[in-house]
Amino acid sequence: MRHFTQAPIHPTGWIAPYNVRMATLPDICIRGAGIVGRSLALLLARERLRVALVDAPRNNPAPDVRAYSLNNEAKTLLEALRCWPESPAVTPVHQMQVWGDDGGLLSFNASDQGTGELNWMVDVPVLEARLATAVQFQPLIEVVNTPVAAPLTVICEGRASQTRAELGIGFDITHYEQHALATRLQCEQPHGGVARQWFRFGETPGLSHPQAEILALLPLGGEGGHEVALVWSVHPARAQALMALSAEEFAHALTTACGFALGRMTLTAERAVWPLQLARAERWIGPMPGAASHSFVLAGDAAHAMHPLAGQGLNVGLGDVAELVRVIRAKEFWRPLNDLRLLRRYERARQADVQAMGLVTHTLQRLFAQPGPVWQQLRNRGLSGFDRSGPLKRWMTRQAMGHHTHTPPTEKATS
């Protein structure tokens, strides 16, 4: 594996100027070795670019209970890297059912799209392990513990990115009055390849009125499996109360909340909780301070964050990866990697898509959080009406699946 001679690091975290030429200067330094960072490193190495991948050591990381919903574009990208997991670490979703809080029902079926799957649920630890192994065997990628000087730095450190903060880039945040609680459970009945989601109101300790909740049970364990991943978006006080329950009490509370949809449930993993927000960085590209010939780019959660209700977070992050690689591949031969005009092509392309998806998730969250009978009737009628909307529903489904067309159908929805 190729080794890079590192430039000295300034105490503030910046790469200090130096007058000794590096033995082998990387073309690109990627800060952050999560799914987005590793996928980007592998794709750039395929373009014959030398990559330094910063994988900072983590102290006693907690077991990862996450599972991601990946669409066709994400699957194609990971298959090209030969990192797509096999069953039971990947579970096809054939149907999605969404219930409102007063009889509204929306159902998506893969058969209506002429395909076998709407998307795939992927076990995060397995996917990360496959990407890490691929990185290990790629000679153009060097894994380092601290940043290395390079013409282009890509920041993929997540929504709490330290580098983004040090660069002074604003992160415009809208805080939701909800925390996500995630875990895994074994169910009495098989999930049938169906993703289930409920918009509901639940009693919250210390508050006189029920608070909006979004409960999602996502199929895991392959075809015919009995395991599900839970993402339960609840008021912070409710999240604290649920975390304090015993495993048996928690499973009972969840089983009751979802109406025994999969029979009795048993907790099989630790519970994790985190605050939810809609966020976007003020700018995604720029020059690195103190280095006239070095630039930076933001990607993944370092650039944006959104509510998990649509399950599009990692799809959007991998969309950043695909677009950045496309821009670099298509660049003029004389244009350097740090050229801000080049990088602005990436910024323009991705900001439009991210803003659109963020608006969809934000609007849905706000709509289903409004109390009162008028709002309740409006959203439930809208949910059922959209279920009967024909061409519009099919178009929206294909967008979420990663089969993009640029304009929605103009046919009128059927009532």
VEXTORVEX-680402 format. One record per residue (C-alpha): residue number from 1; residue in three letters; y, x, z. Coordinates in nm, 2 decimals. Example, Ala and Ser with C-alpha at 12.3 -4.5 7.8 and 13.67 -1.06 7.14 Angstrom:
2
<roba 1; 'ALA'; <-0.45; 1.23; 0.78>>,
<roba 2; 'SER'; <-0.11; 1.37; 0.71>>,
***
This chain:
415
<roba 1; 'MET'; <0.00; 0.00; 0.00>>,
<roba 2; 'ARG'; <0.35; 0.13; -0.09>>,
<roba 3; 'HIS'; <0.57; 0.24; 0.20>>,
<roba 4; 'PHE'; <0.95; 0.21; 0.21>>,
<roba 5; 'THR'; <1.17; 0.45; 0.39>>,
<roba 6; 'GLN'; <1.39; 0.23; 0.61>>,
<roba 7; 'ALA'; <1.77; 0.26; 0.64>>,
<roba 8; 'PRO'; <1.90; 0.28; 0.99>>,
<roba 9; 'ILE'; <1.98; -0.05; 1.15>>,
<roba 10; 'HIS'; <2.32; -0.11; 1.30>>,
<roba 11; 'PRO'; <2.31; -0.26; 1.66>>,
<roba 12; 'THR'; <2.46; -0.59; 1.53>>,
<roba 13; 'GLY'; <2.15; -0.63; 1.30>>,
<roba 14; 'TRP'; <2.32; -0.52; 0.98>>,
<roba 15; 'ILE'; <2.17; -0.24; 0.77>>,
<roba 16; 'ALA'; <2.40; 0.06; 0.84>>,
<roba 17; 'PRO'; <2.53; 0.27; 0.55>>,
<roba 18; 'TYR'; <2.35; 0.59; 0.49>>,
<roba 19; 'ASN'; <2.38; 0.89; 0.26>>,
<roba 20; 'VAL'; <2.01; 0.97; 0.23>>,
<roba 21; 'ARG'; <1.85; 0.82; -0.08>>,
<roba 22; 'MET'; <1.54; 0.61; 0.00>>,
<roba 23; 'ALA'; <1.21; 0.75; -0.13>>,
<roba 24; 'THR'; <1.13; 0.41; -0.27>>,
<roba 25; 'LEU'; <1.40; 0.14; -0.25>>,
<roba 26; 'PRO'; <1.26; -0.22; -0.26>>,
<roba 27; 'ASP'; <1.41; -0.46; -0.51>>,
<roba 28; 'ILE'; <1.41; -0.74; -0.27>>,
<roba 29; 'CYS'; <1.39; -0.77; 0.11>>,
<roba 30; 'ILE'; <1.26; -1.11; 0.24>>,
<roba 31; 'ARG'; <1.35; -1.18; 0.61>>,
<roba 32; 'GLY'; <1.09; -1.42; 0.74>>,
<roba 33; 'ALA'; <0.71; -1.43; 0.68>>,
<roba 34; 'GLY'; <0.63; -1.80; 0.70>>,
<roba 35; 'ILE'; <0.49; -2.00; 0.42>>,
<roba 36; 'VAL'; <0.81; -1.99; 0.22>>,
<roba 37; 'GLY'; <0.86; -1.62; 0.27>>,
<roba 38; 'ARG'; <0.51; -1.51; 0.19>>,
<roba 39; 'SER'; <0.49; -1.74; -0.11>>,
<roba 40; 'LEU'; <0.81; -1.60; -0.25>>,
<roba 41; 'ALA'; <0.70; -1.24; -0.19>>,
<roba 42; 'LEU'; <0.37; -1.30; -0.38>>,
<roba 43; 'LEU'; <0.55; -1.46; -0.67>>,
<roba 44; 'LEU'; <0.81; -1.18; -0.69>>,
<roba 45; 'ALA'; <0.54; -0.92; -0.68>>,
<roba 46; 'ARG'; <0.38; -1.09; -0.98>>,
<roba 47; 'GLU'; <0.71; -1.02; -1.16>>,
<roba 48; 'ARG'; <0.66; -0.65; -1.09>>,
<roba 49; 'LEU'; <0.93; -0.64; -0.82>>,
<roba 50; 'ARG'; <0.90; -0.43; -0.51>>,
<roba 51; 'VAL'; <0.92; -0.65; -0.20>>,
<roba 52; 'ALA'; <0.98; -0.56; 0.17>>,
<roba 53; 'LEU'; <0.86; -0.86; 0.38>>,
<roba 54; 'VAL'; <1.00; -0.87; 0.73>>,
<roba 55; 'ASP'; <0.75; -1.01; 0.97>>,
<roba 56; 'ALA'; <0.90; -0.97; 1.32>>,
<roba 57; 'PRO'; <0.64; -0.97; 1.60>>,
<roba 58; 'ARG'; <0.62; -1.29; 1.81>>,
<roba 59; 'ASN'; <0.54; -1.31; 2.18>>,
<roba 60; 'ASN'; <0.25; -1.53; 2.27>>,
<roba 61; 'PRO'; <0.29; -1.79; 1.99>>,
<roba 62; 'ALA'; <0.17; -2.14; 2.08>>,
<roba 63; 'PRO'; <-0.12; -2.29; 1.89>>,
<roba 64; 'ASP'; <0.01; -2.45; 1.57>>,
<roba 65; 'VAL'; <-0.07; -2.82; 1.54>>,
<roba 66; 'ARG'; <0.13; -2.89; 1.23>>,
<roba 67; 'ALA'; <0.00; -3.02; 0.90>>,
<roba 68; 'TYR'; <0.21; -3.04; 0.59>>,
<roba 69; 'SER'; <0.21; -3.30; 0.32>>,
<roba 70; 'LEU'; <0.22; -3.11; -0.01>>,
<roba 71; 'ASN'; <0.29; -3.26; -0.35>>,
<roba 72; 'ASN'; <0.17; -3.16; -0.70>>,
<roba 73; 'GLU'; <0.43; -2.90; -0.76>>,
<roba 74; 'ALA'; <0.36; -2.72; -0.43>>,
<roba 75; 'LYS'; <-0.02; -2.74; -0.50>>,
<roba 76; 'THR'; <0.03; -2.59; -0.85>>,
<roba 77; 'LEU'; <0.24; -2.30; -0.70>>,
<roba 78; 'LEU'; <-0.01; -2.22; -0.43>>,
<roba 79; 'GLU'; <-0.31; -2.25; -0.67>>,
<roba 80; 'ALA'; <-0.13; -1.99; -0.90>>,
<roba 81; 'LEU'; <-0.13; -1.76; -0.60>>,
<roba 82; 'ARG'; <-0.49; -1.84; -0.53>>,
<roba 83; 'CYS'; <-0.40; -1.95; -0.18>>,
<roba 84; 'TRP'; <-0.47; -2.32; -0.20>>,
<roba 85; 'PRO'; <-0.71; -2.40; 0.09>>,
<roba 86; 'GLU'; <-1.05; -2.56; 0.05>>,
<roba 87; 'SER'; <-1.18; -2.87; 0.23>>,
<roba 88; 'PRO'; <-1.18; -2.95; 0.52>>,
<roba 89; 'ALA'; <-0.85; -2.76; 0.55>>,
<roba 90; 'VAL'; <-0.70; -2.97; 0.27>>,
<roba 91; 'THR'; <-0.73; -3.35; 0.27>>,
<roba 92; 'PRO'; <-0.64; -3.56; -0.04>>,
<roba 93; 'VAL'; <-0.42; -3.87; 0.04>>,
<roba 94; 'HIS'; <-0.52; -4.16; -0.18>>,
<roba 95; 'GLN'; <-0.30; -4.43; -0.02>>,
<roba 96; 'MET'; <0.01; -4.45; 0.21>>,
<roba 97; 'GLN'; <0.08; -4.76; 0.41>>,
<roba 98; 'VAL'; <0.42; -4.82; 0.58>>,
<roba 99; 'TRP'; <0.49; -5.10; 0.82>>,
<roba 100; 'GLY'; <0.83; -5.23; 0.93>>,
<roba 101; 'ASP'; <0.91; -5.36; 1.27>>,
<roba 102; 'ASP'; <0.89; -5.73; 1.17>>,
<roba 103; 'GLY'; <0.62; -5.78; 0.91>>,
<roba 104; 'GLY'; <0.76; -5.56; 0.63>>,
<roba 105; 'LEU'; <0.49; -5.37; 0.44>>,
<roba 106; 'LEU'; <0.50; -5.10; 0.17>>,
<roba 107; 'SER'; <0.19; -4.95; 0.01>>,
<roba 108; 'PHE'; <0.16; -4.66; -0.23>>,
<roba 109; 'ASN'; <-0.17; -4.61; -0.41>>,
<roba 110; 'ALA'; <-0.28; -4.32; -0.62>>,
<roba 111; 'SER'; <-0.47; -4.55; -0.86>>,
<roba 112; 'ASP'; <-0.14; -4.72; -0.95>>,
<roba 113; 'GLN'; <-0.01; -4.38; -1.07>>,
<roba 114; 'GLY'; <-0.33; -4.31; -1.28>>,
<roba 115; 'THR'; <-0.43; -4.02; -1.05>>,
<roba 116; 'GLY'; <-0.67; -3.95; -0.77>>,
<roba 117; 'GLU'; <-0.42; -3.84; -0.51>>,
<roba 118; 'LEU'; <-0.07; -3.91; -0.40>>,
<roba 119; 'ASN'; <-0.05; -3.58; -0.22>>,
<roba 120; 'TRP'; <-0.25; -3.35; 0.01>>,
<roba 121; 'MET'; <-0.24; -3.28; 0.38>>,
<roba 122; 'VAL'; <-0.28; -2.91; 0.45>>,
<roba 123; 'ASP'; <-0.37; -2.74; 0.77>>,
<roba 124; 'VAL'; <-0.08; -2.50; 0.84>>,
<roba 125; 'PRO'; <-0.28; -2.22; 1.02>>,
<roba 126; 'VAL'; <-0.53; -2.20; 0.74>>,
<roba 127; 'LEU'; <-0.27; -2.19; 0.47>>,
<roba 128; 'GLU'; <-0.07; -1.92; 0.65>>,
<roba 129; 'ALA'; <-0.39; -1.71; 0.69>>,
<roba 130; 'ARG'; <-0.46; -1.73; 0.32>>,
<roba 131; 'LEU'; <-0.11; -1.62; 0.23>>,
<roba 132; 'ALA'; <-0.12; -1.34; 0.48>>,
<roba 133; 'THR'; <-0.45; -1.21; 0.33>>,
<roba 134; 'ALA'; <-0.30; -1.23; -0.02>>,
<roba 135; 'VAL'; <0.01; -1.03; 0.09>>,
<roba 136; 'GLN'; <-0.21; -0.77; 0.25>>,
<roba 137; 'PHE'; <-0.38; -0.70; -0.08>>,
<roba 138; 'GLN'; <-0.07; -0.70; -0.30>>,
<roba 139; 'PRO'; <0.04; -0.33; -0.35>>,
<roba 140; 'LEU'; <0.40; -0.42; -0.44>>,
<roba 141; 'ILE'; <0.46; -0.59; -0.10>>,
<roba 142; 'GLU'; <0.52; -0.39; 0.21>>,
<roba 143; 'VAL'; <0.52; -0.57; 0.55>>,
<roba 144; 'VAL'; <0.79; -0.43; 0.78>>,
<roba 145; 'ASN'; <0.91; -0.51; 1.14>>,
<roba 146; 'THR'; <1.28; -0.47; 1.07>>,
<roba 147; 'PRO'; <1.51; -0.54; 0.77>>,
<roba 148; 'VAL'; <1.52; -0.29; 0.49>>,
<roba 149; 'ALA'; <1.81; -0.22; 0.26>>,
<roba 150; 'ALA'; <1.77; -0.38; -0.09>>,
<roba 151; 'PRO'; <1.99; -0.51; -0.37>>,
<roba 152; 'LEU'; <1.89; -0.87; -0.28>>,
<roba 153; 'THR'; <1.80; -1.01; 0.07>>,
<roba 154; 'VAL'; <1.63; -1.35; 0.09>>,
<roba 155; 'ILE'; <1.67; -1.52; 0.43>>,
<roba 156; 'CYS'; <1.37; -1.74; 0.51>>,
<roba 157; 'GLU'; <1.39; -1.73; 0.89>>,
<roba 158; 'GLY'; <1.38; -2.10; 0.96>>,
<roba 159; 'ARG'; <1.65; -2.33; 1.08>>,
<roba 160; 'ALA'; <1.74; -2.11; 1.38>>,
<roba 161; 'SER'; <1.79; -1.81; 1.15>>,
<roba 162; 'GLN'; <1.95; -1.52; 1.33>>,
<roba 163; 'THR'; <2.06; -1.35; 1.01>>,
<roba 164; 'ARG'; <2.24; -1.66; 0.89>>,
<roba 165; 'ALA'; <2.43; -1.67; 1.22>>,
<roba 166; 'GLU'; <2.52; -1.30; 1.20>>,
<roba 167; 'LEU'; <2.65; -1.36; 0.84>>,
<roba 168; 'GLY'; <2.89; -1.62; 0.98>>,
<roba 169; 'ILE'; <2.75; -1.90; 0.76>>,
<roba 170; 'GLY'; <2.82; -2.24; 0.90>>,
<roba 171; 'PHE'; <2.52; -2.48; 0.95>>,
<roba 172; 'ASP'; <2.64; -2.83; 0.92>>,
<roba 173; 'ILE'; <2.41; -3.03; 1.16>>,
<roba 174; 'THR'; <2.37; -3.40; 1.22>>,
<roba 175; 'HIS'; <2.16; -3.45; 1.53>>,
<roba 176; 'TYR'; <1.93; -3.74; 1.55>>,
<roba 177; 'GLU'; <1.87; -3.91; 1.88>>,
<roba 178; 'GLN'; <1.50; -3.84; 1.83>>,
<roba 179; 'HIS'; <1.25; -3.57; 1.90>>,
<roba 180; 'ALA'; <0.93; -3.52; 1.70>>,
<roba 181; 'LEU'; <0.61; -3.51; 1.90>>,
<roba 182; 'ALA'; <0.31; -3.36; 1.72>>,
<roba 183; 'THR'; <-0.05; -3.31; 1.80>>,
<roba 184; 'ARG'; <-0.40; -3.38; 1.66>>,
<roba 185; 'LEU'; <-0.66; -3.65; 1.75>>,
<roba 186; 'GLN'; <-1.01; -3.75; 1.67>>,
<roba 187; 'CYS'; <-1.05; -4.11; 1.58>>,
<roba 188; 'GLU'; <-1.33; -4.36; 1.62>>,
<roba 189; 'GLN'; <-1.30; -4.47; 1.26>>,
<roba 190; 'PRO'; <-1.26; -4.26; 0.95>>,
<roba 191; 'HIS'; <-0.91; -4.23; 0.81>>,
<roba 192; 'GLY'; <-1.02; -4.31; 0.45>>,
<roba 193; 'GLY'; <-0.77; -4.07; 0.30>>,
<roba 194; 'VAL'; <-0.48; -4.31; 0.40>>,
<roba 195; 'ALA'; <-0.15; -4.19; 0.55>>,
<roba 196; 'ARG'; <-0.02; -4.45; 0.79>>,
<roba 197; 'GLN'; <0.34; -4.49; 0.92>>,
<roba 198; 'TRP'; <0.51; -4.74; 1.14>>,
<roba 199; 'PHE'; <0.88; -4.80; 1.19>>,
<roba 200; 'ARG'; <0.90; -4.97; 1.54>>,
<roba 201; 'PHE'; <1.09; -5.00; 1.86>>,
<roba 202; 'GLY'; <0.95; -4.87; 2.19>>,
<roba 203; 'GLU'; <1.04; -4.89; 2.56>>,
<roba 204; 'THR'; <1.22; -4.58; 2.68>>,
<roba 205; 'PRO'; <1.24; -4.47; 3.04>>,
<roba 206; 'GLY'; <1.60; -4.51; 3.18>>,
<roba 207; 'LEU'; <1.72; -4.72; 2.90>>,
<roba 208; 'SER'; <1.76; -5.10; 2.90>>,
<roba 209; 'HIS'; <1.69; -5.16; 2.53>>,
<roba 210; 'PRO'; <1.40; -5.05; 2.31>>,
<roba 211; 'GLN'; <1.47; -4.74; 2.09>>,
<roba 212; 'ALA'; <1.38; -4.68; 1.73>>,
<roba 213; 'GLU'; <1.05; -4.48; 1.67>>,
<roba 214; 'ILE'; <0.87; -4.36; 1.37>>,
<roba 215; 'LEU'; <0.49; -4.31; 1.41>>,
<roba 216; 'ALA'; <0.29; -4.13; 1.14>>,
<roba 217; 'LEU'; <-0.09; -4.07; 1.14>>,
<roba 218; 'LEU'; <-0.18; -3.82; 0.87>>,
<roba 219; 'PRO'; <-0.54; -3.77; 0.75>>,
<roba 220; 'LEU'; <-0.71; -3.43; 0.82>>,
<roba 221; 'GLY'; <-1.06; -3.29; 0.81>>,
<roba 222; 'GLY'; <-1.13; -3.36; 0.44>>,
<roba 223; 'GLU'; <-1.27; -3.66; 0.27>>,
<roba 224; 'GLY'; <-1.44; -3.90; 0.51>>,
<roba 225; 'GLY'; <-1.28; -3.72; 0.81>>,
<roba 226; 'HIS'; <-1.20; -3.87; 1.15>>,
<roba 227; 'GLU'; <-0.92; -3.63; 1.24>>,
<roba 228; 'VAL'; <-0.55; -3.71; 1.21>>,
<roba 229; 'ALA'; <-0.22; -3.53; 1.26>>,
<roba 230; 'LEU'; <0.04; -3.72; 1.46>>,
<roba 231; 'VAL'; <0.41; -3.70; 1.41>>,
<roba 232; 'TRP'; <0.58; -3.94; 1.65>>,
<roba 233; 'SER'; <0.96; -3.94; 1.63>>,
<roba 234; 'VAL'; <1.10; -4.09; 1.95>>,
<roba 235; 'HIS'; <1.40; -4.09; 2.18>>,
<roba 236; 'PRO'; <1.42; -3.76; 2.38>>,
<roba 237; 'ALA'; <1.36; -3.94; 2.71>>,
<roba 238; 'ARG'; <1.05; -4.11; 2.56>>,
<roba 239; 'ALA'; <0.93; -3.78; 2.43>>,
<roba 240; 'GLN'; <0.96; -3.63; 2.78>>,
<roba 241; 'ALA'; <0.76; -3.92; 2.93>>,
<roba 242; 'LEU'; <0.49; -3.89; 2.67>>,
<roba 243; 'MET'; <0.46; -3.52; 2.72>>,
<roba 244; 'ALA'; <0.41; -3.58; 3.09>>,
<roba 245; 'LEU'; <0.11; -3.81; 3.04>>,
<roba 246; 'SER'; <-0.24; -3.69; 3.08>>,
<roba 247; 'ALA'; <-0.45; -3.65; 2.76>>,
<roba 248; 'GLU'; <-0.63; -3.98; 2.83>>,
<roba 249; 'GLU'; <-0.31; -4.16; 2.90>>,
<roba 250; 'PHE'; <-0.14; -4.03; 2.60>>,
<roba 251; 'ALA'; <-0.42; -4.12; 2.37>>,
<roba 252; 'HIS'; <-0.42; -4.47; 2.51>>,
<roba 253; 'ALA'; <-0.05; -4.51; 2.46>>,
<roba 254; 'LEU'; <-0.08; -4.40; 2.10>>,
<roba 255; 'THR'; <-0.38; -4.62; 2.03>>,
<roba 256; 'THR'; <-0.19; -4.92; 2.16>>,
<roba 257; 'ALA'; <0.13; -4.83; 1.97>>,
<roba 258; 'CYS'; <-0.05; -4.82; 1.63>>,
<roba 259; 'GLY'; <-0.25; -5.14; 1.71>>,
<roba 260; 'PHE'; <-0.59; -4.97; 1.72>>,
<roba 261; 'ALA'; <-0.56; -4.89; 1.35>>,
<roba 262; 'LEU'; <-0.83; -4.63; 1.37>>,
<roba 263; 'GLY'; <-1.01; -4.74; 1.68>>,
<roba 264; 'ARG'; <-1.00; -4.53; 1.99>>,
<roba 265; 'MET'; <-0.85; -4.18; 1.98>>,
<roba 266; 'THR'; <-0.91; -3.86; 2.16>>,
<roba 267; 'LEU'; <-0.66; -3.58; 2.19>>,
<roba 268; 'THR'; <-0.80; -3.25; 2.04>>,
<roba 269; 'ALA'; <-0.49; -3.02; 2.06>>,
<roba 270; 'GLU'; <-0.19; -2.94; 2.26>>,
<roba 271; 'ARG'; <0.13; -3.14; 2.22>>,
<roba 272; 'ALA'; <0.44; -2.99; 2.07>>,
<roba 273; 'VAL'; <0.79; -3.14; 2.07>>,
<roba 274; 'TRP'; <1.12; -3.04; 1.90>>,
<roba 275; 'PRO'; <1.46; -3.20; 1.82>>,
<roba 276; 'LEU'; <1.52; -3.36; 1.48>>,
<roba 277; 'GLN'; <1.82; -3.30; 1.27>>,
<roba 278; 'LEU'; <1.97; -3.32; 0.92>>,
<roba 279; 'ALA'; <2.13; -2.98; 0.84>>,
<roba 280; 'ARG'; <2.25; -2.78; 0.55>>,
<roba 281; 'ALA'; <2.41; -2.43; 0.52>>,
<roba 282; 'GLU'; <2.77; -2.42; 0.40>>,
<roba 283; 'ARG'; <2.68; -2.16; 0.14>>,
<roba 284; 'TRP'; <2.34; -2.03; 0.02>>,
<roba 285; 'ILE'; <2.45; -1.70; -0.15>>,
<roba 286; 'GLY'; <2.70; -1.42; -0.09>>,
<roba 287; 'PRO'; <2.76; -1.05; -0.06>>,
<roba 288; 'MET'; <2.60; -0.85; 0.23>>,
<roba 289; 'PRO'; <2.88; -0.71; 0.45>>,
<roba 290; 'GLY'; <2.94; -0.34; 0.42>>,
<roba 291; 'ALA'; <2.72; -0.31; 0.10>>,
<roba 292; 'ALA'; <2.91; -0.38; -0.22>>,
<roba 293; 'SER'; <2.59; -0.37; -0.43>>,
<roba 294; 'HIS'; <2.38; -0.59; -0.20>>,
<roba 295; 'SER'; <2.37; -0.97; -0.19>>,
<roba 296; 'PHE'; <2.18; -1.24; 0.00>>,
<roba 297; 'VAL'; <2.02; -1.58; -0.06>>,
<roba 298; 'LEU'; <1.91; -1.85; 0.18>>,
<roba 299; 'ALA'; <1.59; -2.04; 0.12>>,
<roba 300; 'GLY'; <1.37; -2.29; 0.31>>,
<roba 301; 'ASP'; <1.47; -2.42; 0.65>>,
<roba 302; 'ALA'; <1.73; -2.14; 0.68>>,
<roba 303; 'ALA'; <1.92; -2.33; 0.41>>,
<roba 304; 'HIS'; <1.84; -2.69; 0.50>>,
<roba 305; 'ALA'; <1.65; -2.92; 0.74>>,
<roba 306; 'MET'; <1.58; -3.29; 0.72>>,
<roba 307; 'HIS'; <1.40; -3.57; 0.91>>,
<roba 308; 'PRO'; <1.01; -3.55; 0.87>>,
<roba 309; 'LEU'; <0.97; -3.92; 0.79>>,
<roba 310; 'ALA'; <0.92; -3.86; 0.42>>,
<roba 311; 'GLY'; <0.70; -3.55; 0.47>>,
<roba 312; 'GLN'; <0.90; -3.35; 0.22>>,
<roba 313; 'GLY'; <1.01; -3.05; 0.43>>,
<roba 314; 'LEU'; <0.78; -2.78; 0.29>>,
<roba 315; 'ASN'; <0.78; -2.93; -0.06>>,
<roba 316; 'VAL'; <1.16; -2.87; -0.06>>,
<roba 317; 'GLY'; <1.12; -2.52; 0.07>>,
<roba 318; 'LEU'; <0.86; -2.43; -0.19>>,
<roba 319; 'GLY'; <1.10; -2.59; -0.45>>,
<roba 320; 'ASP'; <1.35; -2.32; -0.34>>,
<roba 321; 'VAL'; <1.09; -2.05; -0.40>>,
<roba 322; 'ALA'; <1.00; -2.18; -0.75>>,
<roba 323; 'GLU'; <1.36; -2.21; -0.85>>,
<roba 324; 'LEU'; <1.47; -1.86; -0.73>>,
<roba 325; 'VAL'; <1.17; -1.70; -0.91>>,
<roba 326; 'ARG'; <1.26; -1.90; -1.22>>,
<roba 327; 'VAL'; <1.62; -1.78; -1.21>>,
<roba 328; 'ILE'; <1.52; -1.42; -1.16>>,
<roba 329; 'ARG'; <1.26; -1.43; -1.44>>,
<roba 330; 'ALA'; <1.51; -1.58; -1.68>>,
<roba 331; 'LYS'; <1.80; -1.34; -1.60>>,
<roba 332; 'GLU'; <1.96; -1.13; -1.87>>,
<roba 333; 'PHE'; <1.81; -0.78; -1.88>>,
<roba 334; 'TRP'; <2.14; -0.62; -1.80>>,
<roba 335; 'ARG'; <2.22; -0.84; -1.50>>,
<roba 336; 'PRO'; <2.13; -0.69; -1.16>>,
<roba 337; 'LEU'; <1.94; -0.89; -0.89>>,
<roba 338; 'ASN'; <2.25; -0.89; -0.66>>,
<roba 339; 'ASP'; <2.48; -1.05; -0.93>>,
<roba 340; 'LEU'; <2.64; -1.35; -0.76>>,
<roba 341; 'ARG'; <2.68; -1.54; -1.09>>,
<roba 342; 'LEU'; <2.30; -1.51; -1.13>>,
<roba 343; 'LEU'; <2.24; -1.63; -0.78>>,
<roba 344; 'ARG'; <2.48; -1.92; -0.81>>,
<roba 345; 'ARG'; <2.24; -2.07; -1.07>>,
<roba 346; 'TYR'; <1.98; -2.10; -0.80>>,
<roba 347; 'GLU'; <2.23; -2.24; -0.55>>,
<roba 348; 'ARG'; <2.36; -2.51; -0.79>>,
<roba 349; 'ALA'; <2.01; -2.62; -0.89>>,
<roba 350; 'ARG'; <1.87; -2.64; -0.54>>,
<roba 351; 'GLN'; <2.17; -2.79; -0.36>>,
<roba 352; 'ALA'; <2.16; -3.10; -0.58>>,
<roba 353; 'ASP'; <1.79; -3.17; -0.51>>,
<roba 354; 'VAL'; <1.81; -3.10; -0.14>>,
<roba 355; 'GLN'; <2.12; -3.32; -0.09>>,
<roba 356; 'ALA'; <1.94; -3.61; -0.27>>,
<roba 357; 'MET'; <1.63; -3.58; -0.05>>,
<roba 358; 'GLY'; <1.83; -3.54; 0.26>>,
<roba 359; 'LEU'; <2.03; -3.85; 0.18>>,
<roba 360; 'VAL'; <1.71; -4.05; 0.13>>,
<roba 361; 'THR'; <1.56; -3.95; 0.46>>,
<roba 362; 'HIS'; <1.89; -3.99; 0.65>>,
<roba 363; 'THR'; <1.95; -4.34; 0.51>>,
<roba 364; 'LEU'; <1.60; -4.46; 0.60>>,
<roba 365; 'GLN'; <1.62; -4.31; 0.95>>,
<roba 366; 'ARG'; <1.96; -4.48; 1.01>>,
<roba 367; 'LEU'; <1.85; -4.81; 0.86>>,
<roba 368; 'PHE'; <1.54; -4.84; 1.08>>,
<roba 369; 'ALA'; <1.73; -4.73; 1.39>>,
<roba 370; 'GLN'; <1.98; -5.02; 1.38>>,
<roba 371; 'PRO'; <1.92; -5.28; 1.65>>,
<roba 372; 'GLY'; <1.96; -5.66; 1.61>>,
<roba 373; 'PRO'; <1.80; -5.94; 1.41>>,
<roba 374; 'VAL'; <2.03; -5.91; 1.11>>,
<roba 375; 'TRP'; <1.94; -5.54; 1.05>>,
<roba 376; 'GLN'; <1.57; -5.62; 1.13>>,
<roba 377; 'GLN'; <1.55; -5.89; 0.87>>,
<roba 378; 'LEU'; <1.74; -5.68; 0.61>>,
<roba 379; 'ARG'; <1.51; -5.37; 0.64>>,
<roba 380; 'ASN'; <1.19; -5.56; 0.65>>,
<roba 381; 'ARG'; <1.28; -5.77; 0.34>>,
<roba 382; 'GLY'; <1.39; -5.46; 0.17>>,
<roba 383; 'LEU'; <1.06; -5.28; 0.25>>,
<roba 384; 'SER'; <0.85; -5.57; 0.11>>,
<roba 385; 'GLY'; <1.09; -5.61; -0.18>>,
<roba 386; 'PHE'; <1.06; -5.25; -0.28>>,
<roba 387; 'ASP'; <0.68; -5.29; -0.26>>,
<roba 388; 'ARG'; <0.71; -5.54; -0.54>>,
<roba 389; 'SER'; <0.97; -5.35; -0.75>>,
<roba 390; 'GLY'; <0.73; -5.24; -1.02>>,
<roba 391; 'PRO'; <0.88; -4.96; -1.24>>,
<roba 392; 'LEU'; <1.13; -4.84; -0.97>>,
<roba 393; 'LYS'; <0.85; -4.80; -0.71>>,
<roba 394; 'ARG'; <0.63; -4.61; -0.96>>,
<roba 395; 'TRP'; <0.92; -4.38; -1.05>>,
<roba 396; 'MET'; <1.01; -4.31; -0.69>>,
<roba 397; 'THR'; <0.64; -4.24; -0.61>>,
<roba 398; 'ARG'; <0.61; -3.99; -0.90>>,
<roba 399; 'GLN'; <0.93; -3.82; -0.77>>,
<roba 400; 'ALA'; <0.77; -3.77; -0.43>>,
<roba 401; 'MET'; <0.44; -3.66; -0.59>>,
<roba 402; 'GLY'; <0.62; -3.38; -0.77>>,
<roba 403; 'HIS'; <0.61; -3.53; -1.12>>,
<roba 404; 'HIS'; <0.98; -3.52; -1.18>>,
<roba 405; 'THR'; <1.17; -3.72; -1.44>>,
<roba 406; 'HIS'; <1.55; -3.71; -1.42>>,
<roba 407; 'THR'; <1.65; -4.08; -1.47>>,
<roba 408; 'PRO'; <1.51; -4.38; -1.29>>,
<roba 409; 'PRO'; <1.39; -4.68; -1.50>>,
<roba 410; 'THR'; <1.64; -4.94; -1.59>>,
<roba 411; 'GLU'; <1.40; -5.24; -1.59>>,
<roba 412; 'LYS'; <1.49; -5.51; -1.33>>,
<roba 413; 'ALA'; <1.27; -5.53; -1.03>>,
<roba 414; 'THR'; <1.05; -5.83; -1.00>>,
<roba 415; 'SER'; <1.09; -6.06; -0.70>>,
***
